Amino acid sequence: MADVALPAAAAPADHWAAMAARSRRRRQWTTIFLYGFLAVASLPVIVPYLWLFTLAFSARGGTDTAVLWRALLVLGPALLAFAMLGHSIDEPRRLRHALLVLLLVTVAALAVVIGPQLHLANWRFLWNPDFSDALKTGPTGVGSQFPNVWVAFGNSLALALAVTAIVVTVSTLAGYYLSRFAFPGRAGFLKSLLVLHAFPAMTLIIPIFFLMHWAGLLDSILGVVLVVCTLELPFAIFIMKGFFDAVPWDIEMSAMTDGASRRQAFLHVVLPQVKFGMLAIGIFAFLRGWEDYVFVRTLLIDKQNWVMSLYLFYVAEDVMGVDYGIVTAVGVLYVLPALVLYTFTQKYLTQMTVGGIKG
């Protein structure tokens, strides 16, 4: 009887194992199709940036789109394989080894496919302001009048850092006050923050220009810093208030009951709870200050006050149609700080919480 019962008992186990295997295969194929669809859908976003990077290191005067398509033939499958490895290998050590092998294979393939076309001639603007005779023959002919690119880079960095420091500091203090204190007109003030943020920047250019002129801040980095901060603060304050609302009042009261002052409770108890909110506000403020074009184009006149967005605009105006390589190289330098900032802070942004809900 025991011999007869064994196959009957084993049959359900085999059935469940087969069902589990089918479920795993179905899930794997679903993941493959999903990532394949996302890869195809993301091409309109990825291709322009890839075009920017490839031409910056390969163009020789005109536009050699053949380099772009050859690079896509290598990077497209590599990106898809990268996504697949992350979902098919669970063991961290094996995953790191597989990603390292994929990286080496991708670099080797790129070296073979587009390596002979790569060069650094388009980056000569880094050490020579008068970097191309094409600038003197462009529509504006201001080739030799370009400032050093590092002057524009330093101005952009100073503008972005100043905006970040002011927006983070003011929005944190104002958000805390709005969250913790009740005062007459508080509800109206909160509504006015959203109303102020709703105004399109283009409608404010003329009055802001006259205000900066009367205040003596026209053609100065400080004037642009104040304008950008003024436009960014309403939304930043509203966001920080939400973060402080998510911090329980009890833990702050417990700290003060144990002998901490209001300032000590704020610095050592409350602020650590909203650090991801401050980080997010700081990143967005930095990017807003770095990429601003409308107000720097309106308020900055002297070439020594140019920022990277203005520098890129004038380079494109003079060189576009003559030497795309220089334009794309300046574009790569322009987007590089934002790319580096996002690369090192994305893991913190994914941990951001608003109102107690993890983002």
C-alpha positions as CSV (number, residue, x, y, z in Angstrom):
1,M,0.0,0.0,0.0
2,A,2.9,2.4,0.7
3,D,4.3,1.8,-2.8
4,V,0.9,2.8,-4.3
5,A,0.6,5.9,-2.1
6,L,4.0,7.4,-3.0
7,P,3.1,8.4,-6.7
8,A,-0.2,9.8,-5.6
9,A,1.5,11.9,-3.0
10,A,4.2,13.0,-5.4
11,A,1.8,14.1,-8.1
12,P,0.5,17.2,-6.3
13,A,4.1,18.3,-5.6
14,D,5.0,18.0,-9.2
15,H,1.9,19.8,-10.2
16,W,2.7,22.8,-7.9
17,A,6.3,22.8,-9.0
18,A,5.2,23.0,-12.7
19,M,2.7,25.8,-11.9
20,A,5.5,27.8,-10.0
21,A,7.8,27.3,-13.0
22,R,5.1,28.6,-15.4
23,S,4.5,31.5,-13.1
24,R,8.2,32.4,-13.1
25,R,8.4,32.2,-16.9
26,R,5.3,34.3,-17.3
27,R,6.7,36.9,-14.9
28,Q,10.1,37.0,-16.7
29,W,8.4,37.4,-20.1
30,T,6.2,40.1,-18.7
31,T,9.3,41.9,-17.4
32,I,11.1,41.6,-20.7
33,F,8.1,43.0,-22.7
34,L,7.6,45.8,-20.1
35,Y,11.3,46.9,-20.3
36,G,11.3,46.5,-24.0
37,F,8.3,48.8,-24.3
38,L,9.9,51.3,-21.9
39,A,13.2,51.3,-23.8
40,V,11.4,52.0,-27.1
41,A,9.2,54.7,-25.5
42,S,12.2,56.4,-23.9
43,L,14.1,56.7,-27.2
44,P,12.7,60.2,-28.0
45,V,14.2,61.4,-24.7
46,I,17.5,59.5,-24.8
47,V,18.4,60.1,-28.4
48,P,18.8,63.9,-28.1
49,Y,21.1,63.6,-25.1
50,L,23.1,60.8,-26.8
51,W,23.3,63.0,-29.9
52,L,24.7,65.8,-27.7
53,F,27.4,63.6,-26.1
54,T,28.5,61.8,-29.3
55,L,28.8,64.9,-31.4
56,A,30.7,66.7,-28.6
57,F,33.5,64.1,-28.9
58,S,33.2,63.2,-32.6
59,A,31.9,66.0,-34.8
60,R,34.4,67.6,-37.2
61,G,32.8,70.8,-38.3
62,G,29.4,69.5,-39.5
63,T,27.0,66.8,-38.1
64,D,28.1,63.2,-38.5
65,T,24.9,61.4,-37.6
66,A,26.5,58.0,-38.5
67,V,28.4,58.1,-35.3
68,L,25.2,58.5,-33.3
69,W,23.5,55.5,-34.9
70,R,26.5,53.3,-34.5
71,A,26.6,54.3,-30.8
72,L,22.9,53.5,-30.5
73,L,23.4,50.1,-31.9
74,V,25.8,49.4,-29.0
75,L,24.1,51.4,-26.1
76,G,20.5,50.3,-26.9
77,P,21.1,46.6,-26.2
78,A,23.5,47.4,-23.4
79,L,20.8,49.5,-21.5
80,L,18.2,46.7,-22.1
81,A,20.7,44.1,-20.8
82,F,21.4,46.3,-17.8
83,A,17.7,46.4,-16.9
84,M,17.3,42.7,-17.4
85,L,20.3,41.8,-15.2
86,G,18.8,43.8,-12.3
87,H,15.7,41.6,-12.4
88,S,17.1,38.3,-13.3
89,I,20.0,38.1,-10.7
90,D,19.1,38.3,-7.0
91,E,22.5,37.6,-5.5
92,P,24.4,41.0,-5.0
93,R,27.9,39.7,-5.7
94,R,26.9,37.9,-8.9
95,L,25.0,41.0,-10.0
96,R,28.0,43.2,-9.5
97,H,30.2,40.8,-11.5
98,A,27.6,40.7,-14.3
99,L,27.3,44.5,-14.5
100,L,31.1,44.8,-14.6
101,V,31.3,42.4,-17.5
102,L,28.5,44.2,-19.3
103,L,30.3,47.6,-18.7
104,L,33.6,46.2,-20.1
105,V,31.9,44.7,-23.1
106,T,30.0,47.9,-23.8
107,V,33.2,50.0,-23.6
108,A,35.1,47.6,-25.8
109,A,32.3,47.6,-28.4
110,L,32.1,51.4,-28.4
111,A,35.9,51.6,-28.8
112,V,35.7,49.4,-31.8
113,V,32.6,51.0,-33.4
114,I,33.1,54.7,-32.8
115,G,36.6,54.9,-31.2
116,P,38.4,56.0,-34.4
117,Q,36.0,59.0,-34.8
118,L,36.5,60.3,-31.2
119,H,38.7,63.4,-30.5
120,L,38.9,66.4,-28.1
121,A,39.2,69.2,-30.7
122,N,35.7,70.4,-29.9
123,W,36.7,71.1,-26.3
124,R,39.4,73.7,-27.1
125,F,37.1,76.4,-25.7
126,L,38.1,75.2,-22.2
127,W,41.5,76.8,-22.5
128,N,41.1,79.3,-25.4
129,P,38.2,81.9,-25.4
130,D,38.9,82.6,-29.1
131,F,38.4,79.0,-29.8
132,S,37.3,79.0,-33.4
133,D,37.6,81.2,-36.5
134,A,34.0,80.2,-37.1
135,L,32.9,82.6,-34.3
136,K,34.2,85.6,-36.3
137,T,32.2,84.7,-39.3
138,G,28.9,83.9,-37.5
139,P,25.8,86.1,-37.6
140,T,27.0,88.3,-34.7
141,G,30.8,88.0,-35.3
142,V,31.7,88.3,-31.6
143,G,34.2,85.4,-31.7
144,S,37.2,87.2,-30.0
145,Q,34.8,89.0,-27.6
146,F,33.8,85.8,-25.8
147,P,34.7,85.7,-22.1
148,N,36.6,82.7,-20.8
149,V,34.2,79.8,-20.3
150,W,35.4,79.4,-16.7
151,V,34.1,82.9,-15.9
152,A,30.7,81.9,-17.1
153,F,30.9,78.6,-15.3
154,G,31.9,80.3,-12.1
155,N,29.1,82.8,-12.4
156,S,26.6,80.0,-12.9
157,L,27.9,78.1,-9.9
158,A,27.8,81.2,-7.7
159,L,24.2,82.0,-8.9
160,A,23.0,78.4,-8.3
161,L,24.7,78.0,-4.9
162,A,23.4,81.4,-3.7
163,V,19.8,80.6,-4.8
164,T,20.1,77.1,-3.1
165,A,21.3,78.6,0.2
166,I,18.7,81.3,0.4
167,V,15.8,79.2,-0.7
168,V,16.6,76.3,1.7
169,T,17.2,78.6,4.6
170,V,14.2,80.9,4.2
171,S,11.7,78.1,3.2
172,T,12.8,75.9,6.1
173,L,12.3,78.7,8.7
174,A,9.1,79.9,7.1
175,G,7.7,76.4,6.7
176,Y,8.4,75.7,10.4
177,Y,6.7,78.9,11.5
178,L,3.6,78.3,9.3
179,S,3.4,74.7,10.5
180,R,3.8,75.3,14.3
181,F,2.3,78.7,15.0
182,A,-1.2,80.1,14.5
183,F,-1.5,83.8,13.7
184,P,-4.2,86.0,12.1
185,G,-4.3,85.7,8.3
186,R,-2.4,82.4,8.3
187,A,-4.8,80.7,5.9
188,G,-4.8,83.7,3.5
189,F,-1.0,83.8,3.5
190,L,-0.9,80.1,2.5
191,K,-3.3,80.7,-0.3
192,S,-1.3,83.7,-1.5
193,L,1.8,81.5,-1.7
194,L,0.2,79.4,-4.4
195,V,-1.2,82.4,-6.2
196,L,2.2,84.0,-6.3
197,H,3.7,80.8,-7.8
198,A,0.9,80.7,-10.4
199,F,2.2,83.9,-12.2
200,P,4.1,83.1,-15.4
201,A,7.6,84.5,-15.2
202,M,7.3,86.0,-18.7
203,T,4.6,88.4,-17.5
204,L,7.0,89.8,-14.8
205,I,10.0,90.6,-16.9
206,I,9.3,94.2,-17.6
207,P,8.4,95.3,-14.0
208,I,11.3,93.2,-12.7
209,F,13.6,94.9,-15.1
210,F,12.6,98.4,-13.9
211,L,12.7,97.4,-10.3
212,M,16.3,96.1,-10.7
213,H,17.2,99.3,-12.6
214,W,15.8,101.6,-9.8
215,A,17.5,99.4,-7.1
216,G,20.8,99.6,-8.9
217,L,21.0,95.8,-9.2
218,L,20.7,95.7,-13.0
219,D,23.6,93.7,-14.7
220,S,24.6,92.0,-11.4
221,I,24.5,88.4,-10.3
222,L,23.0,89.5,-7.0
223,G,20.0,91.0,-8.8
224,V,19.3,87.7,-10.6
225,V,19.7,85.7,-7.4
226,L,17.1,87.9,-5.6
227,V,14.7,87.5,-8.6
228,V,15.0,83.7,-8.8
229,C,14.7,83.3,-5.1
230,T,11.6,85.5,-5.0
231,L,9.9,83.3,-7.6
232,E,11.0,80.0,-6.1
233,L,10.3,80.7,-2.4
234,P,6.5,80.5,-2.4
235,F,6.4,76.9,-3.6
236,A,9.4,75.9,-1.5
237,I,7.8,77.3,1.6
238,F,4.5,75.5,0.9
239,I,6.4,72.2,0.4
240,M,8.5,72.6,3.6
241,K,5.3,73.3,5.6
242,G,4.0,69.9,4.4
243,F,7.2,68.2,5.7
244,F,7.0,70.0,9.1
245,D,3.3,69.0,9.4
246,A,4.3,65.4,9.1
247,V,6.6,65.7,12.1
248,P,4.6,64.9,15.3
249,W,4.4,67.8,17.7
250,D,4.8,65.4,20.7
251,I,8.5,64.7,20.0
252,E,9.3,68.4,20.0
253,M,7.4,68.9,23.2
254,S,9.2,66.0,24.8
255,A,12.6,67.5,23.9
256,M,11.6,70.8,25.5
257,T,10.2,69.0,28.5
258,D,13.6,67.4,29.0
259,G,15.2,70.8,29.2
260,A,16.0,71.7,25.5
261,S,15.2,75.2,24.3
262,R,12.9,75.8,21.4
263,R,15.9,76.4,19.1
264,Q,17.7,73.3,20.3
265,A,14.5,71.2,19.8
266,F,14.2,72.7,16.3
267,L,17.9,72.0,15.3
268,H,18.4,68.6,16.9
269,V,14.9,67.0,16.9
270,V,12.8,68.5,14.1
271,L,15.4,69.3,11.4
272,P,16.7,65.7,11.1
273,Q,13.1,64.6,10.4
274,V,12.8,66.9,7.4
275,K,16.3,66.6,6.0
276,F,15.1,64.9,2.8
277,G,12.7,67.7,2.2
278,M,15.4,70.2,2.6
279,L,17.6,68.2,0.2
280,A,14.8,68.0,-2.4
281,I,14.2,71.8,-2.2
282,G,17.9,72.4,-2.4
283,I,18.3,70.3,-5.5
284,F,15.4,71.9,-7.3
285,A,16.6,75.4,-6.3
286,F,20.1,74.6,-7.6
287,L,18.8,73.4,-10.9
288,R,16.5,76.4,-11.2
289,G,19.4,78.8,-10.6
290,W,21.8,76.8,-12.9
291,E,19.4,76.6,-15.8
292,D,17.7,80.0,-15.7
293,Y,17.8,81.8,-19.0
294,V,14.9,84.2,-19.1
295,F,16.1,86.5,-16.3
296,V,19.8,86.3,-17.0
297,R,19.1,87.2,-20.6
298,T,17.1,90.2,-19.5
299,L,19.1,91.4,-16.5
300,L,22.8,90.6,-17.4
301,I,24.5,92.7,-20.0
302,D,28.3,92.8,-19.5
303,K,30.0,89.7,-20.8
304,Q,31.9,89.2,-17.6
305,N,28.5,88.6,-15.9
306,W,27.5,85.9,-18.4
307,V,26.4,82.5,-17.0
308,M,26.5,79.2,-18.8
309,S,23.0,79.5,-20.3
310,L,24.0,82.8,-21.9
311,Y,27.4,81.5,-23.0
312,L,25.7,78.5,-24.7
313,F,23.1,80.8,-26.4
314,Y,25.8,83.0,-27.9
315,V,28.0,80.1,-29.0
316,A,25.0,78.5,-30.7
317,E,24.1,81.7,-32.4
318,D,27.5,82.2,-33.8
319,V,28.6,78.6,-34.6
320,M,25.4,76.8,-35.4
321,G,25.5,75.7,-39.0
322,V,29.3,76.1,-39.1
323,D,30.6,73.8,-36.3
324,Y,28.2,71.7,-34.4
325,G,30.9,70.0,-32.4
326,I,31.7,73.1,-30.3
327,V,28.1,73.8,-29.6
328,T,27.5,70.3,-28.4
329,A,30.7,70.3,-26.3
330,V,29.5,73.5,-24.5
331,G,26.1,71.9,-24.1
332,V,27.7,68.8,-22.4
333,L,29.6,71.1,-20.0
334,Y,26.3,72.9,-19.3
335,V,24.4,69.8,-18.3
336,L,27.3,68.1,-16.5
337,P,26.7,69.7,-13.0
338,A,23.0,68.8,-13.0
339,L,23.9,65.2,-14.1
340,V,26.5,64.8,-11.4
341,L,24.2,66.3,-8.8
342,Y,21.3,63.9,-9.7
343,T,23.7,60.9,-9.8
344,F,24.9,61.5,-6.2
345,T,21.5,62.5,-4.7
346,Q,18.9,60.2,-6.4
347,K,19.1,57.6,-3.6
348,Y,18.2,60.3,-1.1
349,L,15.3,61.6,-3.2
350,T,13.8,58.2,-3.4
351,Q,13.7,58.1,0.4
352,M,11.9,61.4,0.6
353,T,8.7,61.4,2.6
354,V,5.8,63.9,2.4
355,G,3.1,63.8,5.0
356,G,4.4,60.5,6.3
357,I,4.1,58.7,2.9
358,K,7.3,57.5,1.4
359,G,7.9,58.8,-2.1
